[in-house]
Amino acid sequence: MTIPVIGGQPASLDGGAPATQFPRVRTGNSQADEVLGGGFPSNSINIVMGQPGTGKTIFAEQLLFENAGADRASVFITTLSEPLTKAVTYAQRFQFFDVRKLGTEIQYHDLGAALAADGPAVIVPWLTDIIKTSRPKIIIIDSFRAIHDLGTSVQEIRRLVAELAGLLSAYDVTTFLLGEYTSNDVQRFPEFAIGDGIVELARSSLSSRDERFFRVLKLRGSAYREGQHAFRITEDGLALYPRLVSPRIPENYHPHLERVPTGVDGLDAMVGGGLWSGSTTLLVGPTGSGKTTVALQFALEGVRRGEHSLYVHFQENPSQLRRAIDGLGMSADQAIARGLSLRYESPVEMQIDSIIVDIFERIRDGGVRRLVVDAIGDLVTAASDSQRLHDYLYALVQHFTVHNVTSVLALESGSGGTNAVDVAHRFSYMSDNVLQLDLRGEERTKRTLRIVKTRNSDHDPDVRELAIRAGGARIV
């Protein structure tokens, strides 16, 4: 469904309900628009809440410049929080800022002095004058929460909010009230009752980094995506990663009943002729057991067959992985030229949401037929919310199936970083196949492989030797 928007066409809503057909105000971030069901409803009153430093002002200014146009101005009003000059100065650091639009398409106003002198009563007459003279299509007030500190009574603020709602609703304008609100304020302050939309920006501190989340609490007349959506602040503004949801599988969906060769001599025979197309395989084993070698051979076999293979890795850095590819009968440059994509992320600075969403977008955009994640344990270690990661991976595996992507997920056992037994238990039910790799022997290291689980296949139940020689691994 095409949704009319102010500022362009909306992103498609994969897995979401159809949005209502009425004009939308775009945010300047396609992922945020996706979460919002196409953007904010036009002619609405919206509250953007969050503690200091969560990105409220950046989000608002990104939206402001996205919707700038010569037809009607957009207005940004500061109150008693950040000085006007500082708001403009910091906005210039972002790519969305365009100095040519200032004073005409975008107007900045400072209401602080008038508020300090005359109190909250000045707001409605002041805004009435702005609306009648400038006819703005967007008004942003930062911070509206600060106005509560000037009120002499609860009744005064309630009357102000009621008058403000009446004024804004009478004109063709979309309004955003920013503020350092807490969850308790939602129940106490009257502006939340008149708000058509409420968006929360939150930040949680980890040992090595901060995680930021975007959440829609309310959006009247809209089908929005619930839950927390991670985001980063970049030079382009907010980079948001919508929470992945399981796909809606149509009733006429039929799986692809064909086998996918693994590229490992002897392994196809053990799993009944190869992996089922669209299946997910969990590859479990300790360090040195051959997981990366087997996973790489699976990805390179796809390249040899003209299939786009995506290899997502966290342990070996790009140089190490390229050397490993060079030792498997095809140079890394050749493999990349023929359809192998490498996606590396350091486990130290890993942002799990961005990785999962990036994988999903590559699958959604088409072309990826084989996918490897090496290794799942790194995602588990980096996750601040294990249930959130579990739900993400479950949804991702469902997308693998619907989009006919055959995947291999490697998991290291025997390490102190994660409880591999618990991780394997939690993710094994998502997998169609579980292959256990191991190391044995005292005088001579012997690698082995056995099929712990395979769905809909007559598999080999015996433990087989996995030999790794020049050119790769093979079952002997």
C-alpha positions in Angstrom: 0.0 0.0 0.0 1.3 3.5 -0.9 1.0 6.0 2.0 0.8 9.7 1.1 3.6 11.4 3.0 5.1 14.9 3.3 8.6 14.6 2.1 8.6 11.5 -0.1 7.5 7.9 -0.2 7.5 5.7 3.0 9.5 2.6 3.5 7.7 -0.7 3.0 6.4 -2.3 6.2 7.7 -5.9 6.2 5.7 -8.0 8.6 3.5 -5.1 9.8 -0.2 -4.4 9.4 -1.4 -2.0 6.6 -1.2 1.6 7.6 -4.2 4.0 7.4 -4.4 6.0 4.2 -3.7 9.6 5.2 -0.8 12.1 4.8 2.4 11.5 6.8 5.3 13.6 8.0 8.6 11.9 7.3 11.3 11.9 9.9 14.4 12.0 7.6 15.2 8.4 8.6 13.6 5.6 6.5 13.9 3.1 9.3 12.1 5.4 11.8 9.4 5.9 9.2 9.0 2.2 8.9 8.6 1.8 12.7 6.0 4.6 12.6 4.0 3.1 9.8 5.2 5.6 7.3 5.9 8.6 9.5 3.9 10.8 11.9 0.3 11.6 11.0 0.1 15.1 9.6 -1.7 17.8 11.7 -1.0 15.9 14.8 0.5 16.8 18.2 3.4 14.6 19.2 5.6 14.2 22.3 9.2 13.2 22.0 10.4 12.2 25.5 13.7 11.1 27.0 16.5 11.9 29.4 19.2 14.5 28.4 21.6 13.1 25.8 19.3 10.6 24.3 19.1 12.4 20.9 15.7 14.2 21.1 17.0 17.4 19.6 18.9 15.7 16.8 15.9 13.6 15.9 13.7 16.7 15.8 16.1 18.8 13.7 16.6 15.9 11.3 12.8 15.8 10.8 12.8 19.6 10.5 15.3 19.7 7.6 13.7 16.7 5.9 10.4 18.5 5.6 11.8 21.9 4.7 10.2 23.4 1.6 9.7 26.7 -0.1 5.9 26.4 0.2 5.7 26.9 4.0 8.2 27.4 6.7 9.0 25.0 9.6 9.7 26.5 13.1 12.0 25.3 15.8 11.4 27.1 19.2 13.7 26.9 22.2 12.4 27.6 25.7 14.5 27.4 28.9 16.7 24.5 28.2 19.3 24.7 25.4 20.2 28.2 24.1 19.2 28.9 20.5 22.7 29.6 19.4 23.9 26.2 20.8 21.0 24.3 19.1 21.9 25.8 15.7 25.7 25.3 16.2 25.4 21.6 17.1 22.9 21.0 14.2 25.6 22.2 11.7 27.7 19.1 12.6 25.3 16.8 10.8 24.9 16.1 7.1 21.2 17.0 7.1 21.9 20.6 8.0 21.6 23.1 5.1 22.4 26.7 5.9 20.6 27.9 2.8 17.3 27.0 4.4 17.8 29.1 7.5 15.5 32.1 7.9 13.2 31.2 5.1 12.3 27.5 4.9 13.4 26.9 8.5 13.0 29.5 11.3 14.6 29.3 14.7 13.0 31.3 17.6 14.0 31.7 21.2 11.0 32.0 23.6 13.2 31.8 26.7 13.3 35.5 27.5 9.6 36.0 27.1 8.9 33.0 29.3 11.2 34.2 32.0 9.6 37.6 32.0 5.9 36.8 31.7 5.6 33.1 32.5 3.7 30.3 30.7 0.8 32.6 29.8 2.9 34.1 27.0 3.0 30.9 25.0 -0.4 30.8 23.3 -0.5 34.4 22.1 3.1 34.1 21.0 2.4 31.0 19.0 -0.8 32.4 17.6 1.2 35.3 16.1 3.8 32.9 14.6 1.1 30.7 13.1 -0.8 33.6 11.5 2.3 35.4 10.1 4.4 32.3 9.0 1.8 29.6 8.4 4.3 26.9 9.5 3.7 23.3 8.6 5.8 22.0 11.5 6.4 23.5 14.9 8.9 22.0 17.3 9.1 23.2 21.0 12.3 22.2 22.9 11.8 21.8 25.8 8.1 21.8 26.7 8.9 20.0 29.9 10.8 23.0 31.2 7.6 25.1 31.1 6.2 23.1 34.0 8.9 24.6 36.2 7.4 28.1 35.6 3.8 27.3 36.3 2.4 28.5 39.6 -0.2 25.7 39.8 -1.3 22.5 38.2 -4.5 24.2 37.0 -2.5 26.9 35.2 -0.6 24.3 33.2 -3.7 22.4 32.4 -5.4 25.5 31.1 -2.3 26.3 29.0 -2.2 22.8 27.5 -6.0 22.9 26.7 -5.6 26.3 25.0 -2.5 25.1 23.1 -4.3 22.0 21.9 -7.2 24.1 20.6 -4.9 26.5 18.8 -2.8 23.8 17.1 -5.8 21.6 16.2 -7.4 24.6 14.4 -4.6 25.0 12.0 -2.8 22.8 9.4 0.3 22.2 11.5 2.1 19.2 12.9 3.6 19.8 16.3 6.4 18.1 18.3 6.8 18.8 22.0 10.2 17.7 23.2 11.1 17.2 26.9 13.1 15.4 29.5 10.1 13.4 30.7 10.2 10.3 32.8 7.7 7.4 32.8 6.0 8.9 35.8 5.4 12.2 33.9 3.3 10.3 31.4 0.6 9.8 34.0 0.9 13.3 35.6 1.3 15.9 32.9 -1.7 16.9 30.7 0.1 17.2 27.4 0.3 13.4 27.3 -3.5 13.3 27.2 -3.8 15.6 24.2 -0.8 14.0 22.3 -1.6 12.0 19.2 1.8 10.4 19.3 4.3 9.7 22.0 7.8 8.5 21.2 10.5 7.7 23.8 14.3 7.9 23.2 16.2 6.0 25.9 19.8 5.2 26.7 21.4 2.5 28.8 25.0 2.4 29.8 27.1 -0.8 29.4 30.7 -1.3 30.4 32.3 -0.3 27.1 29.5 1.6 25.3 26.0 3.1 25.5 22.9 1.5 23.9 20.1 3.8 22.7 16.6 2.7 21.9 13.6 4.3 20.1 10.1 3.3 21.2 6.6 4.3 20.1 4.3 4.5 23.1 1.3 5.9 21.2 0.4 6.8 17.6 -3.3 7.4 17.0 -4.8 5.8 13.8 -1.5 4.1 12.9 -0.1 0.6 12.7 3.3 1.0 14.2 6.0 -1.5 15.1 6.0 -2.1 18.9 9.0 -2.7 21.1 12.4 -1.2 21.4 14.4 -0.3 18.3 18.1 0.3 18.7 19.7 3.4 17.1 23.0 5.2 16.9 23.8 8.9 16.5 25.9 9.3 13.4 27.0 12.3 11.2 23.8 11.7 9.2 21.6 11.9 12.3 19.9 8.9 13.8 20.7 5.5 12.3 17.8 3.3 13.5 17.6 -0.5 13.4 13.9 -1.6 13.5 13.2 -4.6 15.7 13.0 -7.7 13.6 9.7 -9.5 13.6 8.8 -13.0 12.2 7.5 -12.9 8.6 3.9 -13.5 7.8 4.0 -16.8 5.9 1.3 -16.9 3.3 -1.1 -19.8 3.2 0.1 -20.9 -0.2 3.8 -21.0 0.8 5.6 -24.1 -0.3 9.2 -24.9 0.7 11.9 -25.5 -1.9 12.4 -29.3 -1.9 15.9 -29.3 -3.2 19.3 -30.2 -1.7 22.2 -27.7 -1.3 25.7 -29.2 -1.5 27.9 -28.3 1.5 31.2 -28.2 -0.3 32.7 -30.6 2.2 33.6 -34.0 0.7 31.6 -36.8 2.4 29.4 -34.5 4.4 26.5 -34.4 1.9 26.2 -38.2 2.2 26.0 -38.0 6.0 23.0 -35.6 5.8 21.0 -37.5 3.1 22.4 -35.8 0.0 23.0 -32.2 1.2 21.2 -29.6 3.3 17.6 -28.8 2.5 17.3 -25.5 0.7 16.2 -22.8 3.2 17.3 -24.8 6.2 19.4 -23.6 9.1 22.4 -25.6 10.4 24.0 -25.2 13.8 27.7 -26.0 13.7 29.0 -26.7 17.3 32.6 -27.4 18.3 35.6 -26.2 20.3 38.4 -24.0 19.1 40.4 -25.7 16.3 37.7 -28.3 15.5 37.2 -27.0 12.0 34.0 -24.9 12.2 35.3 -21.9 10.2 36.8 -24.2 7.6 33.6 -26.1 7.1 31.5 -22.8 7.1 33.8 -21.2 4.6 33.7 -24.2 2.3 29.9 -24.1 2.4 30.0 -20.4 1.4 32.5 -20.9 -1.3 30.6 -23.8 -2.8 27.7 -21.4 -3.3 30.1 -19.0 -5.1 31.2 -21.8 -7.4 27.6 -22.5 -8.3 26.9 -18.8 -9.0 25.0 -18.2 -5.7 25.5 -15.0 -3.7 27.0 -16.0 -0.3 27.2 -13.7 2.8 29.7 -14.5 5.5 29.3 -12.6 8.7 32.2 -13.0 11.1 33.4 -11.6 14.4 36.4 -13.7 15.5 38.9 -13.7 12.5 39.7 -10.2 11.3 39.3 -9.5 7.6 43.0 -10.2 6.9 42.9 -13.6 8.7 39.7 -14.6 7.0 41.1 -13.7 3.5 44.1 -15.9 4.2 41.8 -18.8 5.2 39.9 -18.4 2.0 43.1 -18.4 -0.1 43.9 -21.8 1.4 40.7 -23.3 0.2 41.3 -23.4 -3.6 40.0 -20.0 -4.5 41.6 -16.6 -3.8 39.6 -14.2 -1.7 39.6 -11.6 -4.5 38.2 -14.2 -6.9 35.5 -15.3 -4.4 34.4 -11.7 -3.7 34.3 -11.0 -7.5 32.1 -14.0 -8.0 29.6 -13.3 -5.3 31.0 -13.7 -1.8 30.2 -10.8 0.6 32.2 -10.5 3.9 30.6 -8.6 6.8 33.0 -8.1 9.7 32.3 -6.6 13.1 34.6 -6.4 16.0 33.2 -8.2 19.1 34.5 -5.4 21.3 32.2 -2.6 19.7 29.5 -4.9 18.4 26.0 -3.4 18.0 23.8 -6.5 17.7 20.7 -4.8 16.3 22.7 -3.2 13.4 24.1 -6.6 12.5 20.8 -8.5 12.6 19.0 -5.7 10.7 21.8 -5.5 8.1 21.6 -9.3 7.5 17.8 -9.0 7.2 18.0 -6.1 4.7 20.4 -8.0 2.5 18.1 -11.0 2.5 15.0 -8.8 1.8 16.7 -6.9 -1.0 17.3 -10.3 -2.7 20.3 -12.2 -4.0 21.6 -13.9 -0.9 21.3 -17.7 -1.2 23.8 -18.8 1.4 24.6 -17.2 4.7 27.1 -18.0 7.5 27.3 -16.4 11.0 30.6 -17.1 12.7 30.0 -17.2 15.6 26.7 -17.0 17.5 28.5 -17.1 20.8 29.9 -13.6 20.1 26.4 -12.3 19.7 25.3 -13.9 22.9 28.3 -12.4 24.8 27.7 -8.9 23.4 23.9 -9.0 24.0 22.6 -6.8 26.9 19.3 -8.7 26.7 19.5 -12.4 26.0 15.7 -12.7 25.4 15.9 -9.9 22.9 18.7 -11.6 21.0 16.8 -14.9 21.1 13.7 -13.3 19.6 15.8 -11.6 16.9 17.5 -14.8 15.9 14.3 -16.7 15.9 12.7 -14.1 13.6 15.8 -14.1 11.4 15.7 -17.9 11.0 12.1 -17.6 9.9 13.1 -15.1 7.2 15.8 -17.5 6.1 13.1 -20.1 5.4 10.7 -17.7 3.6 13.4 -16.2 1.4 14.9 -19.6 0.7 18.3 -18.8 2.3 20.3 -21.8 3.4 22.3 -20.8 6.6 25.1 -22.1 8.8 25.4 -20.7 12.3 28.7 -21.6 14.0 28.9 -21.9 17.8 32.1 -22.4 19.9 31.9 -24.8 22.7 34.2 -25.2 25.7 35.0 -21.4 26.0 34.6 -19.4 29.2 32.9 -16.5 27.5 29.5 -18.2 27.1 27.7 -21.3 28.4 27.8 -23.2 25.1 25.5 -26.0 26.4 22.8 -23.5 27.3 23.3 -21.5 24.1 23.2 -24.7 22.0 20.0 -25.8 23.8 18.3 -22.5 23.3 19.1 -22.3 19.6 19.1 -25.9 18.5 15.3 -26.1 18.2 15.4 -23.2 15.7 17.8 -25.3 13.6 17.0 -28.0 11.1 20.4 -29.6 11.6 22.9 -29.7 14.4 26.4 -30.9 13.6 28.8 -31.6 16.5 32.6 -31.2 15.8 35.1 -32.4 18.3 38.8 -32.9 19.0 40.1 -36.3 20.2 43.4 -38.1 20.8 46.5 -37.5 22.9 49.5 -38.2 20.7 47.8 -37.2 17.5 44.9 -34.7 17.2 41.9 -36.3 15.5 38.9 -34.2 14.5 35.5 -35.7 14.3 32.0 -34.8 13.2 28.6 -36.4 14.0 25.1 -35.5 13.2 23.2 -34.7 16.4 20.0 -33.7 14.7 18.6 -33.4 11.2 15.1 -32.8 10.1 13.4 -34.8 7.3 16.6 -36.6 6.3 18.0 -40.2 6.5 21.3 -39.3 8.1 24.5 -41.1 9.1 24.4 -41.7 12.9 28.1 -42.6 13.2 31.0 -40.4 14.4 33.2 -39.7 11.4 36.7 -38.3 11.1 37.0 -34.8 9.7 40.4 -34.4 8.1 41.7 -30.9 7.4 44.4 -30.8 4.7 45.5 -28.3 2.1 42.4 -27.4 0.2 40.0 -27.8 3.1 38.1 -30.3 5.2 36.7 -33.7 4.2 35.0 -36.7 5.8 37.2 -39.8 5.8 
